[in-house]
Amino acid sequence: MSILSKIAAAVALVLALAAGPCLAKAPKPAQLTLLISIDAFRADYLDRGVTPNLSALAAGGARAAMRPSFPSKTFPNHYALVTGLRPDRNGIVANNMIDEAIPGVKFGMSNDAAVKDRRWWDQAEPIWVTAERAGIVTGTMFWPGSEANTHGFRPHYAPHFDMQVASQERVDQLLSWFDKPPAERPRFATLYFDVVDTAGHRSGPDSPGVNAAAAQVDAAIGRLEAGLKARGIVANIVVVADHGMAATSDERRVFIDDLIAKDAYRALDMGPIGTIYPNPGREAEVAKALVGAHPHLDCWLKQDIPERFHYGHNPRVAPIFCLPQTGWLLTTHEARPHEGVTGDHGYDNMSPEMAAVFVANGPAFRHGVVLKSFDNVDVYPLLARLVGVTPQPNDGNLADLAPALAH
């Protein structure tokens, strides 16, 4: 080694020592960001004692009761989480919707062609598109919007949604992507579980079925953690839900056919919300019959929806929007009633029953942080920071999550 090289090495050593232990012990940046959605996992489910793995992640990181965007439905909120735009701005304003610019098509969760049609999704840019543009490999083990070629991009890995794929199989599929050559491994990936939502709809949020489903998902998360550890992968893990769940019953129903003739309108959504389209020439009649008609139901003309919902400006929002009181359902006498307690969501996003879980764990996060409630659009700028991309314009505010960040 030359004299100059020895001097340079000595100077570097002195500078490192002067910088103190923080420099020497600074953790390596995580190479992976994982976004996990547990559909309809209400914030307070975390305290039921049935999710040891998820509870350990919360204790070793940050947790919160997160406010969903309105309406508190599955597709609108999953897209809000990955775009940072509320449904009125991201374009997915409901699970079921129509658009005059896409004539003759009804968008629905079960309409495979519509789900894959980028025209429904292009009003926003999800985080995986931004990442792929930046040359970052991404993968979605199920997520609304990931099957469309949004803005000309799809995740590198994006299997077609199949509800029959078991929770542990979903984990194994995700882990298999990390066994590929380094250049083909995702740096951002999503994972989606739906069994808690299914159980909540079937038997209500306080049922043994929900606890069993939560325990099943928790076991899958434990399997994921073990798989990552076996592969030597350090990850920032963000666990979210799209919404919570409220108990419903046959005793709390509002019958729309008691208020207005069925030939005067059509409805795309009924239940915890009502998206009402008056038939031509019947607009005033329908509005007069529904607005202010029932003590357990609020109905508004689109332009009169309260501003606090941040909803009603998108052309895809129905001309009349109805919102039952939390726990009540808008229905018809023809609809087959459910026996006993069931569950549903879509209600006022400020209702405690709609609060969604948020847990974040990894080198980017402090330990033992309980955050104040925040809007779910705040998750997007957090993801952009973790993935290392410049966020698109959004409705979120990273400052709301700043107390959870380690740096």
NUKOL-757098 format. One record per residue (C-alpha): residue in three letters; residue number from 1; x, y, z. Coordinates in nm, 2 decimals. Layout:
BEGIN
('ALA', NUM, (X, Y, Z));
...
END
This chain:
BEGIN
('MET', 1, (0.00, 0.00, 0.00));
('SER', 2, (0.14, 0.34, -0.09));
('ILE', 3, (0.20, 0.62, 0.16));
('LEU', 4, (-0.10, 0.82, 0.02));
('SER', 5, (-0.33, 0.52, 0.05));
('LYS', 6, (-0.23, 0.46, 0.41));
('ILE', 7, (-0.29, 0.83, 0.49));
('ALA', 8, (-0.64, 0.81, 0.32));
('ALA', 9, (-0.73, 0.50, 0.52));
('ALA', 10, (-0.62, 0.66, 0.84));
('VAL', 11, (-0.83, 0.97, 0.77));
('ALA', 12, (-1.13, 0.76, 0.69));
('LEU', 13, (-1.09, 0.57, 1.02));
('VAL', 14, (-1.07, 0.89, 1.22));
('LEU', 15, (-1.38, 1.04, 1.05));
('ALA', 16, (-1.57, 0.72, 1.12));
('LEU', 17, (-1.48, 0.72, 1.49));
('ALA', 18, (-1.56, 1.09, 1.52));
('ALA', 19, (-1.90, 1.03, 1.37));
('GLY', 20, (-1.99, 0.81, 1.66));
('PRO', 21, (-2.17, 0.47, 1.69));
('CYS', 22, (-2.47, 0.59, 1.48));
('LEU', 23, (-2.27, 0.57, 1.16));
('ALA', 24, (-2.11, 0.24, 1.24));
('LYS', 25, (-2.44, 0.08, 1.34));
('ALA', 26, (-2.67, 0.23, 1.08));
('PRO', 27, (-2.90, -0.04, 0.94));
('LYS', 28, (-2.88, -0.13, 0.58));
('PRO', 29, (-3.18, 0.00, 0.38));
('ALA', 30, (-3.45, -0.25, 0.33));
('GLN', 31, (-3.45, -0.40, -0.02));
('LEU', 32, (-3.82, -0.48, -0.01));
('THR', 33, (-4.15, -0.30, 0.07));
('LEU', 34, (-4.45, -0.53, 0.13));
('LEU', 35, (-4.80, -0.39, 0.13));
('ILE', 36, (-5.05, -0.64, 0.28));
('SER', 37, (-5.42, -0.59, 0.28));
('ILE', 38, (-5.65, -0.79, 0.51));
('ASP', 39, (-5.99, -0.70, 0.36));
('ALA', 40, (-6.24, -0.58, 0.63));
('PHE', 41, (-5.99, -0.63, 0.92));
('ARG', 42, (-6.14, -0.37, 1.16));
('ALA', 43, (-5.89, -0.19, 1.37));
('ASP', 44, (-6.01, -0.34, 1.70));
('TYR', 45, (-5.97, -0.70, 1.57));
('LEU', 46, (-5.61, -0.66, 1.66));
('ASP', 47, (-5.70, -0.66, 2.03));
('ARG', 48, (-5.89, -0.99, 2.03));
('GLY', 49, (-5.59, -1.20, 2.12));
('VAL', 50, (-5.62, -1.42, 1.81));
('THR', 51, (-5.34, -1.26, 1.59));
('PRO', 52, (-5.00, -1.32, 1.77));
('ASN', 53, (-4.79, -1.26, 1.46));
('LEU', 54, (-4.97, -0.94, 1.36));
('SER', 55, (-4.98, -0.82, 1.72));
('ALA', 56, (-4.60, -0.87, 1.74));
('LEU', 57, (-4.55, -0.67, 1.42));
('ALA', 58, (-4.75, -0.39, 1.58));
('ALA', 59, (-4.57, -0.40, 1.91));
('GLY', 60, (-4.23, -0.39, 1.73));
('GLY', 61, (-4.34, -0.11, 1.50));
('ALA', 62, (-4.64, 0.12, 1.46));
('ARG', 63, (-5.02, 0.08, 1.46));
('ALA', 64, (-5.33, 0.30, 1.42));
('ALA', 65, (-5.70, 0.29, 1.35));
('MET', 66, (-5.70, 0.42, 1.00));
('ARG', 67, (-6.00, 0.61, 0.84));
('PRO', 68, (-6.10, 0.47, 0.50));
('SER', 69, (-6.20, 0.69, 0.22));
('PHE', 70, (-6.57, 0.73, 0.14));
('PRO', 71, (-6.75, 0.52, 0.04));
('SER', 72, (-6.60, 0.25, 0.26));
('LYS', 73, (-6.61, -0.01, -0.01));
('THR', 74, (-6.34, -0.25, -0.13));
('PHE', 75, (-6.23, -0.13, -0.48));
('PRO', 76, (-6.25, 0.24, -0.41));
('ASN', 77, (-6.03, 0.21, -0.10));
('HIS', 78, (-5.78, -0.04, -0.23));
('TYR', 79, (-5.72, 0.21, -0.52));
('ALA', 80, (-5.70, 0.50, -0.27));
('LEU', 81, (-5.43, 0.32, -0.08));
('VAL', 82, (-5.20, 0.28, -0.38));
('THR', 83, (-5.27, 0.61, -0.55));
('GLY', 84, (-5.31, 0.85, -0.26));
('LEU', 85, (-5.62, 0.98, -0.43));
('ARG', 86, (-5.97, 0.96, -0.27));
('PRO', 87, (-6.23, 0.77, -0.48));
('ASP', 88, (-6.38, 1.09, -0.62));
('ARG', 89, (-6.04, 1.16, -0.77));
('ASN', 90, (-5.90, 0.82, -0.85));
('GLY', 91, (-6.21, 0.73, -1.05));
('ILE', 92, (-6.31, 0.41, -0.87));
('VAL', 93, (-6.60, 0.57, -0.70));
('ALA', 94, (-6.78, 0.24, -0.61));
('ASN', 95, (-6.76, -0.13, -0.66));
('ASN', 96, (-7.03, -0.10, -0.92));
('MET', 97, (-7.05, 0.20, -1.16));
('ILE', 98, (-7.11, 0.33, -1.51));
('ASP', 99, (-6.94, 0.60, -1.72));
('GLU', 100, (-7.09, 0.78, -2.02));
('ALA', 101, (-6.75, 0.78, -2.17));
('ILE', 102, (-6.75, 0.40, -2.16));
('PRO', 103, (-7.10, 0.33, -2.30));
('GLY', 104, (-7.28, 0.00, -2.26));
('VAL', 105, (-7.05, -0.13, -1.98));
('LYS', 106, (-7.13, -0.17, -1.61));
('PHE', 107, (-6.81, -0.19, -1.40));
('GLY', 108, (-6.83, -0.45, -1.13));
('MET', 109, (-6.60, -0.66, -0.93));
('SER', 110, (-6.72, -0.97, -1.11));
('ASN', 111, (-6.69, -0.82, -1.46));
('ASP', 112, (-6.36, -0.96, -1.56));
('ALA', 113, (-6.33, -0.76, -1.88));
('ALA', 114, (-6.41, -0.43, -1.71));
('VAL', 115, (-6.16, -0.51, -1.43));
('LYS', 116, (-5.89, -0.55, -1.69));
('ASP', 117, (-5.99, -0.24, -1.89));
('ARG', 118, (-5.75, 0.04, -1.82));
('ARG', 119, (-6.01, 0.31, -1.90));
('TRP', 120, (-6.16, 0.25, -1.56));
('TRP', 121, (-5.83, 0.29, -1.38));
('ASP', 122, (-5.64, 0.56, -1.58));
('GLN', 123, (-5.77, 0.85, -1.37));
('ALA', 124, (-5.49, 0.77, -1.13));
('GLU', 125, (-5.14, 0.61, -1.13));
('PRO', 126, (-5.09, 0.33, -0.88));
('ILE', 127, (-4.75, 0.30, -0.70));
('TRP', 128, (-4.65, -0.01, -0.90));
('VAL', 129, (-4.68, 0.19, -1.23));
('THR', 130, (-4.45, 0.47, -1.09));
('ALA', 131, (-4.21, 0.20, -0.97));
('GLU', 132, (-4.20, 0.01, -1.30));
('ARG', 133, (-4.14, 0.34, -1.48));
('ALA', 134, (-3.84, 0.39, -1.26));
('GLY', 135, (-3.71, 0.04, -1.34));
('ILE', 136, (-3.82, -0.12, -1.01));
('VAL', 137, (-3.96, -0.47, -1.04));
('THR', 138, (-4.30, -0.50, -0.87));
('GLY', 139, (-4.54, -0.78, -0.80));
('THR', 140, (-4.91, -0.80, -0.69));
('MET', 141, (-5.04, -1.11, -0.53));
('PHE', 142, (-5.39, -0.98, -0.59));
('TRP', 143, (-5.48, -0.61, -0.57));
('PRO', 144, (-5.77, -0.42, -0.74));
('GLY', 145, (-5.63, -0.25, -1.05));
('SER', 146, (-5.33, -0.47, -1.10));
('GLU', 147, (-5.48, -0.67, -1.38));
('ALA', 148, (-5.52, -0.36, -1.60));
('ASN', 149, (-5.26, -0.21, -1.83));
('THR', 150, (-5.29, 0.12, -1.64));
('HIS', 151, (-5.10, 0.40, -1.82));
('GLY', 152, (-4.94, 0.13, -2.03));
('PHE', 153, (-4.78, -0.05, -1.73));
('ARG', 154, (-4.86, -0.36, -1.52));
('PRO', 155, (-4.67, -0.51, -1.23));
('HIS', 156, (-4.40, -0.75, -1.34));
('TYR', 157, (-4.59, -1.02, -1.16));
('ALA', 158, (-4.97, -0.99, -1.14));
('PRO', 159, (-5.17, -1.32, -1.14));
('HIS', 160, (-5.54, -1.31, -1.21));
('PHE', 161, (-5.74, -1.29, -0.89));
('ASP', 162, (-5.88, -1.62, -0.78));
('MET', 163, (-6.08, -1.62, -0.45));
('GLN', 164, (-6.02, -2.00, -0.43));
('VAL', 165, (-5.65, -1.96, -0.37));
('ALA', 166, (-5.59, -2.03, 0.00));
('SER', 167, (-5.42, -1.77, 0.22));
('GLN', 168, (-5.10, -1.98, 0.26));
('GLU', 169, (-5.09, -2.05, -0.11));
('ARG', 170, (-5.09, -1.68, -0.17));
('VAL', 171, (-4.79, -1.64, 0.06));
('ASP', 172, (-4.60, -1.92, -0.11));
('GLN', 173, (-4.66, -1.77, -0.45));
('LEU', 174, (-4.53, -1.44, -0.33));
('LEU', 175, (-4.22, -1.60, -0.17));
('SER', 176, (-4.15, -1.78, -0.50));
('TRP', 177, (-4.08, -1.45, -0.67));
('PHE', 178, (-3.79, -1.39, -0.43));
('ASP', 179, (-3.63, -1.72, -0.54));
('LYS', 180, (-3.58, -1.58, -0.89));
('PRO', 181, (-3.25, -1.43, -1.00));
('PRO', 182, (-3.17, -1.10, -0.82));
('ALA', 183, (-3.26, -0.88, -1.12));
('GLU', 184, (-3.61, -1.04, -1.14));
('ARG', 185, (-3.70, -1.01, -0.77));
('PRO', 186, (-3.96, -0.75, -0.67));
('ARG', 187, (-3.86, -0.45, -0.46));
('PHE', 188, (-4.23, -0.37, -0.40));
('ALA', 189, (-4.50, -0.63, -0.37));
('THR', 190, (-4.86, -0.66, -0.25));
('LEU', 191, (-5.05, -0.94, -0.08));
('TYR', 192, (-5.42, -0.96, -0.03));
('PHE', 193, (-5.64, -1.17, 0.20));
('ASP', 194, (-6.02, -1.18, 0.17));
('VAL', 195, (-6.13, -1.44, 0.43));
('VAL', 196, (-6.19, -1.20, 0.71));
('ASP', 197, (-6.43, -1.00, 0.49));
('THR', 198, (-6.62, -1.31, 0.39));
('ALA', 199, (-6.66, -1.42, 0.75));
('GLY', 200, (-6.77, -1.07, 0.86));
('HIS', 201, (-7.04, -1.05, 0.59));
('ARG', 202, (-7.16, -1.40, 0.67));
('SER', 203, (-7.20, -1.38, 1.04));
('GLY', 204, (-7.11, -1.03, 1.16));
('PRO', 205, (-6.80, -0.87, 1.30));
('ASP', 206, (-6.83, -1.02, 1.65));
('SER', 207, (-6.87, -1.38, 1.54));
('PRO', 208, (-6.64, -1.67, 1.61));
('GLY', 209, (-6.61, -1.70, 1.23));
('VAL', 210, (-6.43, -1.36, 1.21));
('ASN', 211, (-6.19, -1.46, 1.49));
('ALA', 212, (-6.11, -1.79, 1.31));
('ALA', 213, (-6.05, -1.61, 0.98));
('ALA', 214, (-5.83, -1.35, 1.15));
('ALA', 215, (-5.63, -1.63, 1.31));
('GLN', 216, (-5.60, -1.80, 0.97));
('VAL', 217, (-5.46, -1.48, 0.81));
('ASP', 218, (-5.23, -1.43, 1.11));
('ALA', 219, (-5.08, -1.78, 1.05));
('ALA', 220, (-5.02, -1.69, 0.69));
('ILE', 221, (-4.84, -1.38, 0.79));
('GLY', 222, (-4.63, -1.59, 1.02));
('ARG', 223, (-4.55, -1.82, 0.73));
('LEU', 224, (-4.45, -1.51, 0.52));
('GLU', 225, (-4.22, -1.38, 0.80));
('ALA', 226, (-4.05, -1.72, 0.83));
('GLY', 227, (-4.01, -1.74, 0.45));
('LEU', 228, (-3.85, -1.40, 0.43));
('LYS', 229, (-3.62, -1.48, 0.72));
('ALA', 230, (-3.51, -1.80, 0.55));
('ARG', 231, (-3.42, -1.61, 0.24));
('GLY', 232, (-3.23, -1.34, 0.44));
('ILE', 233, (-3.47, -1.07, 0.32));
('VAL', 234, (-3.51, -0.75, 0.52));
('ALA', 235, (-3.85, -0.59, 0.45));
('ASN', 236, (-4.06, -0.29, 0.55));
('ILE', 237, (-4.40, -0.44, 0.60));
('VAL', 238, (-4.72, -0.23, 0.59));
('VAL', 239, (-5.04, -0.40, 0.68));
('VAL', 240, (-5.37, -0.23, 0.60));
('ALA', 241, (-5.74, -0.29, 0.56));
('ASP', 242, (-5.97, -0.12, 0.31));
('HIS', 243, (-6.24, -0.07, 0.57));
('GLY', 244, (-6.40, -0.22, 0.88));
('MET', 245, (-6.73, -0.40, 0.93));
('ALA', 246, (-7.06, -0.32, 1.10));
('ALA', 247, (-7.32, -0.56, 1.23));
('THR', 248, (-7.65, -0.57, 1.03));
('SER', 249, (-7.98, -0.75, 1.08));
('ASP', 250, (-8.32, -0.78, 0.93));
('GLU', 251, (-8.46, -0.55, 1.19));
('ARG', 252, (-8.26, -0.25, 1.05));
('ARG', 253, (-8.38, -0.22, 0.69));
('VAL', 254, (-8.51, 0.07, 0.48));
('PHE', 255, (-8.73, -0.04, 0.19));
('ILE', 256, (-8.68, 0.18, -0.11));
('ASP', 257, (-9.00, 0.04, -0.27));
('ASP', 258, (-9.20, 0.19, 0.02));
('LEU', 259, (-9.06, 0.53, -0.09));
('ILE', 260, (-9.07, 0.53, -0.47));
('ALA', 261, (-9.21, 0.32, -0.75));
('LYS', 262, (-8.96, 0.07, -0.89));
('ASP', 263, (-9.02, 0.18, -1.25));
('ALA', 264, (-8.90, 0.53, -1.16));
('TYR', 265, (-8.53, 0.44, -1.11));
('ARG', 266, (-8.25, 0.18, -1.13));
('ALA', 267, (-7.99, 0.12, -0.86));
('LEU', 268, (-7.64, -0.01, -0.92));
('ASP', 269, (-7.56, -0.05, -0.55));
('MET', 270, (-7.79, -0.12, -0.26));
('GLY', 271, (-7.73, -0.21, 0.10));
('PRO', 272, (-7.50, 0.01, 0.30));
('ILE', 273, (-7.51, 0.26, 0.01));
('GLY', 274, (-7.75, 0.33, -0.26));
('THR', 275, (-7.65, 0.46, -0.60));
('ILE', 276, (-7.97, 0.57, -0.76));
('TYR', 277, (-8.02, 0.65, -1.13));
('PRO', 278, (-8.37, 0.81, -1.20));
('ASN', 279, (-8.53, 0.70, -1.52));
('PRO', 280, (-8.55, 0.98, -1.79));
('GLY', 281, (-8.82, 1.23, -1.70));
('ARG', 282, (-8.85, 1.10, -1.34));
('GLU', 283, (-8.56, 1.29, -1.19));
('ALA', 284, (-8.76, 1.54, -0.98));
('GLU', 285, (-9.00, 1.27, -0.87));
('VAL', 286, (-8.73, 1.04, -0.74));
('ALA', 287, (-8.54, 1.32, -0.57));
('LYS', 288, (-8.85, 1.44, -0.39));
('ALA', 289, (-8.93, 1.09, -0.28));
('LEU', 290, (-8.59, 1.00, -0.14));
('VAL', 291, (-8.43, 1.32, 0.00));
('GLY', 292, (-8.52, 1.35, 0.37));
('ALA', 293, (-8.77, 1.06, 0.34));
('HIS', 294, (-8.65, 0.83, 0.63));
('PRO', 295, (-8.49, 0.89, 0.97));
('HIS', 296, (-8.23, 0.62, 0.91));
('LEU', 297, (-8.14, 0.72, 0.56));
('ASP', 298, (-7.97, 1.02, 0.41));
('CYS', 299, (-8.01, 1.08, 0.03));
('TRP', 300, (-7.85, 1.36, -0.16));
('LEU', 301, (-7.84, 1.49, -0.51));
('LYS', 302, (-7.49, 1.44, -0.63));
('GLN', 303, (-7.40, 1.80, -0.60));
('ASP', 304, (-7.53, 1.82, -0.25));
('ILE', 305, (-7.33, 1.54, -0.09));
('PRO', 306, (-7.16, 1.69, 0.22));
('GLU', 307, (-6.81, 1.82, 0.15));
('ARG', 308, (-6.66, 1.62, 0.44));
('PHE', 309, (-6.70, 1.30, 0.23));
('HIS', 310, (-6.48, 1.45, -0.05));
('TYR', 311, (-6.73, 1.28, -0.29));
('GLY', 312, (-6.96, 1.38, -0.57));
('HIS', 313, (-6.75, 1.56, -0.83));
('ASN', 314, (-6.65, 1.27, -1.04));
('PRO', 315, (-6.88, 1.20, -1.34));
('ARG', 316, (-6.91, 0.84, -1.24));
('VAL', 317, (-7.09, 0.92, -0.91));
('ALA', 318, (-7.46, 0.84, -0.93));
('PRO', 319, (-7.71, 1.13, -0.97));
('ILE', 320, (-7.86, 1.05, -0.63));
('PHE', 321, (-7.65, 0.89, -0.35));
('CYS', 322, (-7.81, 0.73, -0.04));
('LEU', 323, (-7.63, 0.65, 0.28));
('PRO', 324, (-7.81, 0.45, 0.55));
('GLN', 325, (-7.73, 0.50, 0.91));
('THR', 326, (-7.45, 0.26, 1.02));
('GLY', 327, (-7.59, -0.08, 1.06));
('TRP', 328, (-7.90, -0.02, 0.85));
('LEU', 329, (-7.95, -0.14, 0.50));
('LEU', 330, (-8.12, 0.00, 0.19));
('THR', 331, (-8.31, -0.28, 0.02));
('THR', 332, (-8.64, -0.39, -0.14));
('HIS', 333, (-8.92, -0.62, -0.03));
('GLU', 334, (-8.82, -0.86, -0.31));
('ALA', 335, (-8.47, -0.90, -0.18));
('ARG', 336, (-8.42, -1.22, 0.02));
('PRO', 337, (-8.35, -1.13, 0.39));
('HIS', 338, (-8.06, -1.28, 0.58));
('GLU', 339, (-8.12, -1.47, 0.90));
('GLY', 340, (-7.96, -1.35, 1.22));
('VAL', 341, (-7.67, -1.11, 1.25));
('THR', 342, (-7.47, -1.04, 0.94));
('GLY', 343, (-7.21, -0.77, 0.85));
('ASP', 344, (-7.16, -0.50, 0.59));
('HIS', 345, (-6.95, -0.19, 0.50));
('GLY', 346, (-6.97, 0.12, 0.29));
('TYR', 347, (-7.10, 0.34, 0.56));
('ASP', 348, (-6.99, 0.68, 0.68));
('ASN', 349, (-6.61, 0.66, 0.69));
('MET', 350, (-6.60, 0.84, 1.03));
('SER', 351, (-6.80, 0.56, 1.19));
('PRO', 352, (-6.59, 0.36, 1.44));
('GLU', 353, (-6.71, 0.04, 1.29));
('MET', 354, (-6.55, 0.14, 0.96));
('ALA', 355, (-6.20, 0.20, 1.11));
('ALA', 356, (-5.94, -0.01, 0.93));
('VAL', 357, (-5.62, -0.17, 1.08));
('PHE', 358, (-5.28, -0.01, 1.01));
('VAL', 359, (-4.95, -0.18, 1.12));
('ALA', 360, (-4.60, -0.10, 1.00));
('ASN', 361, (-4.28, -0.28, 1.09));
('GLY', 362, (-3.93, -0.28, 0.96));
('PRO', 363, (-3.61, -0.08, 0.97));
('ALA', 364, (-3.79, 0.23, 0.85));
('PHE', 365, (-4.01, 0.24, 1.16));
('ARG', 366, (-3.98, 0.31, 1.53));
('HIS', 367, (-4.09, 0.05, 1.78));
('GLY', 368, (-4.41, 0.07, 1.99));
('VAL', 369, (-4.57, 0.37, 1.82));
('VAL', 370, (-4.95, 0.42, 1.84));
('LEU', 371, (-5.05, 0.68, 1.59));
('LYS', 372, (-5.35, 0.90, 1.59));
('SER', 373, (-5.62, 0.81, 1.33));
('PHE', 374, (-5.53, 0.93, 0.98));
('ASP', 375, (-5.68, 0.91, 0.63));
('ASN', 376, (-5.58, 0.61, 0.43));
('VAL', 377, (-5.46, 0.82, 0.14));
('ASP', 378, (-5.16, 0.90, 0.37));
('VAL', 379, (-5.03, 0.55, 0.31));
('TYR', 380, (-4.94, 0.63, -0.05));
('PRO', 381, (-4.67, 0.89, 0.02));
('LEU', 382, (-4.53, 0.65, 0.28));
('LEU', 383, (-4.50, 0.38, 0.02));
('ALA', 384, (-4.34, 0.62, -0.22));
('ARG', 385, (-4.08, 0.70, 0.04));
('LEU', 386, (-4.01, 0.34, 0.12));
('VAL', 387, (-3.99, 0.23, -0.24));
('GLY', 388, (-3.77, 0.53, -0.33));
('VAL', 389, (-3.99, 0.69, -0.60));
('THR', 390, (-4.12, 1.04, -0.64));
('PRO', 391, (-4.49, 1.03, -0.56));
('GLN', 392, (-4.75, 1.15, -0.80));
('PRO', 393, (-4.98, 1.44, -0.69));
('ASN', 394, (-5.20, 1.30, -0.42));
('ASP', 395, (-5.44, 1.37, -0.13));
('GLY', 396, (-5.21, 1.22, 0.13));
('ASN', 397, (-4.99, 1.38, 0.40));
('LEU', 398, (-4.68, 1.20, 0.51));
('ALA', 399, (-4.65, 1.43, 0.81));
('ASP', 400, (-4.94, 1.23, 0.97));
('LEU', 401, (-4.72, 0.92, 0.98));
('ALA', 402, (-4.39, 1.10, 1.06));
('PRO', 403, (-4.40, 1.00, 1.43));
('ALA', 404, (-4.37, 0.63, 1.32));
('LEU', 405, (-4.06, 0.68, 1.11));
('ALA', 406, (-3.72, 0.59, 1.24));
('HIS', 407, (-3.54, 0.85, 1.03));
END
